[in-house]
């Protein structure tokens, strides 16, 4: 049960969040949350983000980086820009915007957009696992046939079951960051298309993470990094406790299976983040240029983190029954 004050606080939010609270936490009738979701392209954050779209379908004039980005200074600036097309599409999709609101965006991007890496065609993906995971899900959401890119993930899965964006440089050991993004993209693609051919590689990737309890090295049992404890929104590219809890609970519900007990440590980190007033705080800020802030400052009560934490814990309960 959600505290009444917390419930009202969550509902007093942008349509991008409110509709998910109504559906996933309050079990409102479909006509209620669908009406709220329909407001996303018309008002608030969704409409604002749409307003920055270029006539050729892009955002900030680029695929993964804004047009004119100086790659020579990339190592000198904190973070990276989050204004270009792939990041913006991912945000809109994850907010639940109806793809119809973007019209012929997918077709325009097919004509106008090339990857910064080797000038490759946009919807074909490139070599980076995390970029391809976002592109796979975004293309499926916008109605493109993304089956060739879906097959790319099985072909590039490493022997240990995960993925690593540095495979192109010869890496043969998987990365937590690359693997969580890959399985999230594959699950989104499967949910959007019904294509179950990606289920087996997705589950192998999830097993890679679960075998390490979502936070430790398989060889030593030591924590992989402090980021495995993070409760942060927006997720961006890195692995975090909230991102992992969100995914493994969603995957268990999607697959109709019991939640794997090896997720317990991470779920406890999420649970322990609840403050005495029933809210969760924003735990980190990934630096980088944005169109506008998507959440509160670090240390402040966050509606997004609170919702995602409550939803993951609710799913965990359902998937453990």
C-alpha positions as CSV (number, residue, x, y, z in Angstrom):
1,X,0.0,0.0,0.0
2,X,1.2,3.5,-0.8
3,X,0.9,6.2,1.8
4,X,-1.9,8.6,0.9
5,X,0.4,11.6,1.0
6,X,3.0,9.9,-1.2
7,X,0.3,8.9,-3.6
8,X,-1.0,12.4,-4.0
9,X,2.5,13.7,-4.4
10,X,3.2,11.3,-7.2
11,X,-0.1,12.1,-8.9
12,X,0.8,15.8,-8.8
13,X,3.2,15.3,-11.6
14,X,3.8,15.6,-15.4
15,X,1.7,13.3,-17.5
16,X,4.8,11.3,-18.5
17,X,5.0,10.1,-14.9
18,X,1.4,10.4,-13.7
19,X,0.0,7.8,-16.2
20,X,2.5,5.2,-15.0
21,X,1.6,5.8,-11.4
22,X,-2.1,5.4,-12.3
23,X,-1.4,2.1,-14.2
24,X,1.4,0.5,-12.3
25,X,0.9,1.5,-8.7
26,X,-2.8,2.4,-8.4
27,X,-4.4,-0.1,-10.8
28,X,-6.6,2.5,-12.2
29,X,-9.0,1.5,-15.1
30,X,-7.4,1.6,-18.5
31,X,-9.6,4.6,-19.6
32,X,-8.0,6.6,-16.7
33,X,-4.4,6.1,-17.4
34,X,-4.8,6.1,-21.2
35,X,-6.4,9.5,-21.0
36,X,-3.5,10.8,-19.0
37,X,-1.0,9.2,-21.4
38,X,-2.7,10.9,-24.3
39,X,-1.7,14.2,-22.9
40,X,2.0,13.6,-23.1
41,X,2.6,15.0,-26.6
42,X,0.2,18.0,-25.9
43,X,1.5,19.4,-22.6
44,X,4.4,19.3,-20.1
45,X,7.7,17.6,-20.6
46,X,6.7,15.5,-23.5
47,X,5.4,18.4,-25.6
48,X,8.5,20.4,-24.6
49,X,10.9,17.7,-25.8
50,X,8.9,17.3,-29.1
51,X,9.2,21.0,-29.7
52,X,13.0,20.7,-30.1
53,X,12.8,18.3,-33.0
54,X,14.5,19.5,-36.2
55,X,12.5,19.5,-39.6
56,X,14.6,16.5,-40.8
57,X,13.4,14.4,-37.8
58,X,16.6,14.7,-35.7
59,X,17.2,16.4,-32.4
60,X,20.3,18.7,-32.1
61,X,21.2,17.8,-35.6
62,X,22.9,14.5,-34.7
63,X,22.5,10.7,-34.1
64,X,24.2,10.2,-30.8
65,X,26.0,13.6,-30.4
66,X,24.8,17.0,-31.4
67,X,25.9,18.5,-34.7
68,X,29.2,20.2,-34.4
69,X,30.3,18.3,-31.3
70,X,34.0,18.6,-30.8
71,X,35.3,15.1,-30.2
72,X,38.7,16.4,-29.5
73,X,37.4,17.8,-26.2
74,X,35.3,14.8,-25.3
75,X,37.7,13.7,-22.5
76,X,37.9,17.2,-21.1
77,X,34.2,17.8,-20.4
78,X,32.1,16.2,-17.7
79,X,29.7,13.6,-19.0
80,X,28.4,13.8,-22.6
81,X,25.5,15.7,-24.3
82,X,22.1,14.1,-24.0
83,X,20.3,16.3,-26.5
84,X,20.8,14.3,-29.8
85,X,18.3,12.1,-31.5
86,X,19.0,8.7,-29.9
87,X,18.9,10.0,-26.3
88,X,15.7,12.0,-27.0
89,X,13.9,9.2,-28.7
90,X,14.7,6.9,-25.8
91,X,13.4,9.4,-23.3
92,X,10.1,9.9,-25.2
93,X,9.7,6.1,-25.6
94,X,10.3,5.3,-22.0
95,X,7.9,8.1,-21.0
96,X,5.2,6.2,-22.9
97,X,4.5,8.7,-25.7
98,X,2.3,7.3,-28.5
99,X,4.6,6.7,-31.5
100,X,1.9,8.2,-33.7
101,X,2.6,11.6,-32.2
102,X,6.0,11.5,-34.0
103,X,4.4,11.1,-37.4
104,X,6.9,10.1,-40.1
105,X,10.0,10.6,-37.8
106,X,11.3,7.1,-38.5
107,X,11.2,7.7,-42.3
108,X,12.8,11.1,-42.0
109,X,15.6,9.7,-39.9
110,X,16.2,6.9,-42.4
111,X,17.0,9.7,-44.9
112,X,18.7,12.3,-42.8
113,X,20.6,10.6,-40.1
114,X,24.0,8.7,-40.1
115,X,26.0,7.5,-37.1
116,X,29.0,9.5,-36.1
117,X,30.8,6.1,-36.2
118,X,31.8,5.3,-39.8
119,X,28.8,7.3,-41.2
120,X,26.6,4.1,-40.9
121,X,22.8,4.3,-41.7
122,X,20.8,5.2,-38.6
123,X,18.4,2.3,-38.3
124,X,21.0,-0.3,-39.1
125,X,22.7,0.5,-35.8
126,X,26.5,0.7,-35.4
127,X,29.1,-1.2,-33.2
128,X,28.3,0.1,-29.7
129,X,26.1,-2.3,-27.7
130,X,24.4,0.4,-25.6
131,X,23.7,2.6,-28.7
132,X,22.3,-0.4,-30.6
133,X,20.1,-1.4,-27.6
134,X,18.4,2.0,-27.6
135,X,18.1,2.0,-31.4
136,X,16.5,-1.5,-31.4
137,X,13.8,-0.5,-29.0
138,X,13.2,3.0,-30.5
139,X,12.9,1.6,-34.0
140,X,10.4,-1.0,-32.9
141,X,8.4,1.6,-31.1
142,X,8.3,3.8,-34.2
143,X,7.2,0.8,-36.4
144,X,10.4,-0.1,-38.2
145,X,11.4,-3.6,-39.0
146,X,14.3,-4.0,-36.6
147,X,14.8,-7.8,-36.9
148,X,18.3,-7.5,-38.4
149,X,19.5,-5.4,-35.5
150,X,17.8,-7.8,-33.1
151,X,19.8,-10.6,-34.6
152,X,23.0,-8.6,-34.1
153,X,22.8,-9.1,-30.4
154,X,22.9,-12.8,-30.5
155,X,25.7,-12.7,-33.0
156,X,27.8,-10.4,-30.7
157,X,27.0,-12.0,-27.3
158,X,30.3,-12.9,-25.6
159,X,31.1,-16.4,-24.4
160,X,30.4,-15.5,-20.7
161,X,26.8,-14.5,-21.7
162,X,27.0,-10.7,-21.6
163,X,28.1,-7.9,-23.9
164,X,30.8,-5.3,-23.9
165,X,30.7,-2.1,-26.0
166,X,34.5,-2.5,-26.3
167,X,34.2,-5.8,-28.2
168,X,35.2,-3.9,-31.3
169,X,38.6,-3.2,-29.6
170,X,39.0,-6.9,-28.8
171,X,37.4,-7.2,-25.4
172,X,36.1,-10.7,-24.6
173,X,34.8,-10.0,-21.1
174,X,31.4,-8.7,-20.6
175,X,30.5,-5.4,-18.9
176,X,27.7,-4.7,-16.4
177,X,26.9,-1.5,-18.2
178,X,26.7,-2.9,-21.7
179,X,24.8,-6.0,-20.5
180,X,22.1,-4.2,-18.6
181,X,21.5,-1.9,-21.6
182,X,21.4,-4.9,-24.0
183,X,18.9,-6.9,-22.0
184,X,16.7,-3.7,-21.5
185,X,16.7,-3.1,-25.2
186,X,15.9,-6.7,-26.0
187,X,13.0,-6.8,-23.5
188,X,11.6,-3.6,-24.9
189,X,11.8,-4.9,-28.4
190,X,10.2,-8.2,-27.4
191,X,7.3,-6.4,-25.7
192,X,6.8,-4.1,-28.6
193,X,6.9,-6.7,-31.4
194,X,6.1,-10.0,-29.8
195,X,9.3,-11.4,-31.4
196,X,10.4,-14.1,-29.0
197,X,13.6,-14.9,-30.9
198,X,15.5,-12.5,-28.7
199,X,14.3,-14.1,-25.4
200,X,17.1,-16.7,-25.3
201,X,20.0,-14.2,-25.6
202,X,18.2,-11.8,-23.3
203,X,18.0,-14.5,-20.6
204,X,21.6,-15.4,-21.1
205,X,22.5,-11.8,-20.5
206,X,20.3,-11.6,-17.4
207,X,22.0,-14.8,-16.1
208,X,25.4,-13.1,-16.5
209,X,24.2,-10.3,-14.2
210,X,22.3,-12.5,-11.7
211,X,25.2,-14.9,-11.4
212,X,27.0,-11.9,-10.0
213,X,24.1,-10.9,-7.8
214,X,23.7,-7.7,-9.9
215,X,26.7,-6.2,-8.0
216,X,29.7,-8.4,-7.5
217,X,32.6,-10.1,-9.3
218,X,32.1,-13.7,-10.0
219,X,35.7,-14.5,-9.2
220,X,36.1,-12.7,-5.8
221,X,32.6,-11.8,-4.7
222,X,33.7,-8.2,-4.3
223,X,31.5,-5.3,-5.3
224,X,32.1,-4.4,-9.0
225,X,31.8,-0.6,-8.3
226,X,29.9,2.0,-6.2
227,X,27.5,2.5,-9.1
228,X,25.8,-0.8,-8.2
229,X,24.3,0.9,-5.2
230,X,23.0,4.0,-7.1
231,X,19.3,5.0,-7.0
232,X,19.2,7.5,-9.9
233,X,16.9,8.8,-12.6
234,X,17.3,9.3,-15.5
235,X,19.2,6.0,-16.0
236,X,21.4,7.1,-18.9
237,X,24.0,4.5,-19.9
238,X,25.6,3.2,-16.6
239,X,24.4,0.3,-14.5
240,X,22.7,1.2,-11.3
241,X,20.8,-0.6,-8.5
242,X,17.5,1.0,-9.5
243,X,18.0,0.2,-13.2
244,X,18.8,-3.4,-12.5
245,X,15.9,-3.8,-10.1
246,X,13.6,-2.2,-12.6
247,X,14.7,-4.6,-15.3
248,X,14.9,-7.9,-13.5
249,X,11.4,-7.4,-12.0
250,X,9.9,-6.4,-15.3
251,X,11.5,-9.4,-17.0
252,X,10.2,-11.8,-14.4
253,X,6.7,-10.5,-14.8
254,X,7.0,-10.6,-18.6
255,X,8.3,-14.2,-18.6
256,X,5.8,-15.3,-16.0
257,X,8.5,-16.7,-13.7
258,X,9.4,-16.4,-10.1
259,X,11.9,-13.6,-9.3
260,X,15.4,-14.9,-9.1
261,X,16.5,-14.9,-5.4
262,X,19.9,-13.6,-6.5
263,X,18.3,-10.2,-7.0
264,X,17.6,-9.9,-3.3
265,X,20.7,-7.8,-2.4
266,X,19.9,-5.1,-5.0
267,X,16.2,-5.1,-4.0
268,X,17.2,-4.6,-0.4
269,X,19.4,-1.6,-1.5
270,X,16.3,-0.2,-3.2
271,X,14.1,-0.9,-0.2
272,X,16.6,0.7,2.2
273,X,16.5,3.9,0.2
274,X,13.0,4.7,1.4
275,X,13.0,7.7,3.7
276,X,10.9,8.0,6.8
277,X,8.2,9.9,4.9
278,X,7.9,7.1,2.3
279,X,9.8,8.9,-0.5
280,X,13.2,8.2,-2.1
281,X,15.9,10.8,-2.8
282,X,17.7,11.5,-6.1
283,X,21.0,9.7,-5.6
284,X,23.2,11.1,-8.4
285,X,23.4,13.3,-11.4
286,X,25.0,12.2,-14.6
287,X,26.6,15.4,-16.0
288,X,26.0,16.5,-19.6
289,X,24.1,18.9,-21.7
290,X,20.3,18.4,-21.6
291,X,17.3,20.2,-23.1
292,X,16.0,20.8,-19.6
293,X,16.4,19.0,-16.3
294,X,14.4,15.7,-16.1
295,X,14.4,15.5,-12.3
296,X,15.4,17.2,-9.1
297,X,18.8,17.8,-7.7
298,X,20.8,15.2,-5.8
299,X,19.5,14.7,-2.3
300,X,16.0,16.0,-3.0
301,X,12.9,13.8,-2.9
302,X,12.4,12.5,-6.4
303,X,9.0,11.5,-7.8
304,X,10.7,9.5,-10.5
305,X,13.0,7.6,-8.2
306,X,10.2,7.0,-5.8
307,X,7.9,5.7,-8.5
308,X,10.5,3.4,-10.0
309,X,11.5,2.0,-6.6
310,X,7.9,1.4,-5.6
311,X,7.1,-0.2,-8.9
312,X,10.2,-2.5,-8.7
313,X,9.3,-3.6,-5.2
314,X,5.7,-4.1,-6.2
315,X,6.7,-6.3,-9.1
316,X,9.2,-8.1,-6.9
317,X,6.3,-9.0,-4.6
318,X,4.1,-10.2,-7.5
319,X,6.9,-12.2,-9.1
320,X,7.8,-13.9,-5.8
321,X,4.3,-15.1,-5.1
